[in-house]
Amino acid sequence: MSDTHAFNEMPLPLFHSDEAVITDGLPAGRQPSYIRDHRKRLRARFLSGGAQAMPDYELLELVLFRAIPRRDVKPLARELLDSFGDFNGVLSAPPDRLAAVSGVADAVITELKIIEAAAHRLARARVFERQVLSSWDALLDYCHTTMAHRETEQFRIFYLDRKNVLIADEEQARGTVDHVPVYPREVVKRALQLNASALILVHNHPSGDPTPSDSDISMTQAVQAALDTMSITLHDHIIIGKSCELSFRSHGYL
């Protein structure tokens, strides 16, 4: 097959033409056949079987192909997974920590962050302006996608209208690895501004364990008391762990 029918391995327009060359450490030119054939096989397998047919390191290779045109990226994919645990962990890793991995330059970081942003947009589209209580699994998927691999705590609020349709998804606060400040008065103030009738609180535990702390429980009770004064319903408070979540409502805390 002629070169005109081969996969295009030139840098994407998003990057400067010399950026990928620097990332590679190799001069411009034709790929070695073993790299070209390996990439062709991985792409074919992805197109025929989807992501389910591929382990994390191969899916990560497909992403890295776009940022590193001529180098064997399998060692880098494995090093990233060793550093961050799994595919989601790599995508969610902060740019400064990604840059600390040998072989990762701006082109790789940008590509990973584009994929992460696309995943967040897709997950959000499945819940926004929809009846949340009937789309609960999609809401949990969105929370895990955006929060499960964060290295610090994030507190966010889903604001719902009278029909329990999601009208706003907002980050209320960011904190440390084990604490995030929450102010009940600010929660109520924002709910009134949005004319929300109900809320769902969500925060993550970077430790991976979603068991609520005493401060989580007391904060939730304080928020609920503040909302009750304005006849606003608190449907739930969800704590997101690495691979599971805890619902205050289901576990009797609300």
C-alpha positions in Angstrom: 0.0 0.0 0.0 1.3 3.5 -0.9 2.1 6.1 1.7 -0.9 8.2 0.5 -3.2 5.5 2.0 -1.2 5.0 5.2 -2.3 6.6 8.5 -1.2 10.2 8.8 1.6 10.3 11.5 2.4 13.9 11.2 1.9 16.2 14.2 -1.6 17.5 14.6 -2.3 21.1 13.8 -2.8 21.7 17.5 1.0 21.3 18.0 3.9 23.1 16.4 5.5 20.9 13.7 8.8 20.8 15.6 7.3 20.1 19.0 6.6 16.4 18.4 10.1 16.0 17.0 11.6 17.4 20.2 9.4 15.2 22.2 10.6 12.2 20.2 14.3 13.0 20.4 14.4 11.7 16.8 14.8 13.5 13.5 11.9 13.8 11.1 11.4 10.9 8.7 9.7 7.7 8.0 8.7 5.5 10.9 10.5 2.2 11.5 8.2 -0.5 10.1 7.7 -2.3 13.4 6.3 0.9 14.9 4.1 1.6 11.9 2.8 -1.9 11.8 2.1 -2.0 15.6 0.2 1.3 15.4 -1.8 -0.1 12.5 -2.7 -3.2 14.4 -3.8 -1.4 17.5 -6.0 1.0 15.5 -7.6 -1.9 13.6 -8.3 -3.7 16.9 -9.8 -0.6 18.4 -12.1 0.0 15.4 -13.2 -3.6 15.3 -13.6 -4.3 19.1 -13.7 -0.9 20.8 -12.0 0.0 24.0 -13.3 -3.1 25.7 -10.9 -5.2 23.6 -7.9 -3.3 24.8 -6.1 -3.1 28.2 -5.3 0.3 29.7 -1.8 0.5 28.3 -2.9 -0.1 24.7 -5.7 2.5 25.0 -3.1 4.9 26.4 -0.8 4.1 23.5 -3.5 5.2 21.0 -3.7 8.6 22.8 0.1 9.0 22.8 0.3 8.1 19.1 -1.2 11.5 18.3 1.4 13.5 20.4 4.5 11.4 19.6 4.5 10.5 16.0 7.6 8.4 15.5 8.7 6.8 18.8 7.6 3.5 20.4 5.2 4.8 23.1 4.6 1.5 24.9 7.3 2.1 27.5 5.9 5.6 28.2 2.4 4.3 28.5 3.5 1.7 31.0 5.5 4.2 33.0 2.4 6.5 33.2 0.2 3.7 34.4 2.8 2.7 37.0 2.9 6.3 38.2 -0.9 7.0 38.3 -2.5 3.6 38.6 -4.9 3.3 35.7 -6.1 5.0 32.5 -8.4 7.4 34.4 -5.7 8.2 36.9 -3.4 9.2 34.0 -6.0 11.4 32.4 -6.8 13.0 35.8 -3.2 13.6 36.9 -2.2 17.3 37.4 -0.1 18.7 34.6 2.9 19.3 36.9 2.9 15.6 38.0 2.6 14.4 34.4 5.5 16.7 33.4 7.7 15.0 36.1 7.5 11.7 34.2 10.4 11.2 31.8 9.3 11.6 28.2 6.2 13.7 28.9 6.3 17.1 27.3 3.6 19.7 26.5 2.2 17.8 23.5 1.5 14.7 25.6 0.0 16.7 28.5 -2.2 18.7 26.1 -3.5 15.5 24.4 -4.3 13.9 27.8 -6.1 16.9 29.0 -8.2 17.2 25.8 -9.3 13.5 26.3 -10.1 14.3 30.0 -12.2 17.3 29.1 -14.1 15.4 26.4 -14.9 12.7 29.0 -16.2 15.3 31.4 -18.3 17.0 28.7 -19.8 13.6 27.7 -20.6 12.5 31.2 -22.1 16.0 32.1 -24.3 15.9 29.0 -26.0 12.8 30.3 -27.3 14.5 33.4 -27.6 18.2 32.7 -31.2 19.5 32.3 -32.5 16.0 33.0 -34.6 14.6 35.8 -31.8 13.6 38.1 -33.6 11.1 40.4 -34.4 9.0 37.4 -30.9 9.3 36.0 -29.1 8.5 39.2 -26.6 6.0 37.7 -25.6 8.7 35.1 -25.1 11.2 37.9 -22.9 8.8 39.8 -20.9 8.1 36.6 -20.4 11.8 36.1 -19.2 12.3 39.7 -16.7 9.5 39.4 -15.4 10.7 36.1 -14.8 14.2 37.4 -13.8 13.6 41.0 -12.7 10.1 41.8 -9.0 10.7 40.9 -8.6 14.2 42.3 -5.7 14.5 44.8 -7.4 17.1 46.9 -11.0 17.4 48.2 -13.6 19.2 46.0 -17.1 20.1 47.2 -19.7 20.6 44.5 -23.5 21.1 44.5 -26.1 20.0 42.0 -29.1 22.4 42.1 -32.5 21.1 41.0 -35.8 22.7 40.1 -39.2 21.8 41.3 -39.3 18.8 38.9 -35.8 17.6 40.1 -34.3 18.6 36.8 -30.6 19.6 37.1 -30.3 23.3 36.5 -26.8 24.0 37.7 -23.6 22.0 38.7 -21.2 24.2 40.6 -18.0 23.8 42.5 -18.5 25.3 45.9 -15.0 24.9 47.3 -11.6 23.2 47.1 -9.6 22.0 50.0 -6.7 19.9 51.1 -6.2 16.1 50.9 -8.6 15.6 53.8 -10.6 18.8 54.3 -12.7 21.2 52.3 -14.4 24.3 53.9 -18.2 24.5 53.4 -20.3 27.4 54.6 -24.1 26.6 54.9 -25.1 30.3 54.5 -23.3 30.4 51.1 -25.0 27.2 50.0 -28.4 28.6 50.8 -27.6 32.0 49.2 -26.7 30.4 45.9 -29.7 28.1 46.0 -32.0 31.1 46.3 -30.2 33.0 43.5 -30.8 30.0 41.2 -34.4 29.5 42.5 -33.5 25.9 43.2 -36.0 23.7 45.1 -33.6 20.9 46.0 -29.9 20.2 46.2 -27.5 17.2 46.1 -24.1 17.7 47.8 -21.1 15.8 46.5 -17.5 15.7 47.6 -14.6 13.3 47.1 -12.2 11.6 49.5 -8.7 11.4 47.9 -7.9 8.6 50.2 -10.3 6.4 48.2 -12.4 5.5 51.2 -15.9 7.2 51.1 -16.7 6.6 54.7 -17.9 10.0 56.1 -15.9 11.7 58.8 -17.5 13.3 61.9 -16.9 16.7 60.2 -18.6 15.4 57.1 -21.7 14.4 59.1 -21.8 17.6 61.2 -21.4 19.8 58.1 -24.2 18.0 56.3 -26.5 18.5 59.3 -25.7 22.2 59.4 -26.4 22.6 55.6 -29.7 20.6 56.0 -30.8 22.8 58.9 -30.0 26.0 56.9 -31.9 24.7 53.9 -34.9 23.7 56.0 -35.4 27.3 57.1 -36.0 28.2 53.4 -38.0 25.0 52.5 -35.3 23.7 50.2 -34.9 20.0 50.1 -31.5 18.2 50.5 -31.9 15.0 48.6 -28.5 13.5 49.4 -24.9 14.0 50.1 -22.6 11.7 48.1 -19.0 11.0 48.9 -17.0 9.8 46.0 -14.1 7.3 46.6 -11.7 5.8 44.1 -14.0 2.9 43.0 -17.2 3.4 45.0 -19.4 6.0 46.6 -21.4 6.5 49.7 -24.9 8.0 49.9 -25.9 9.7 53.1 -29.5 9.0 52.3 -29.0 5.3 51.7 -26.8 4.9 54.9 -29.2 6.7 57.2 -27.2 9.9 57.7 -30.1 11.9 56.3 
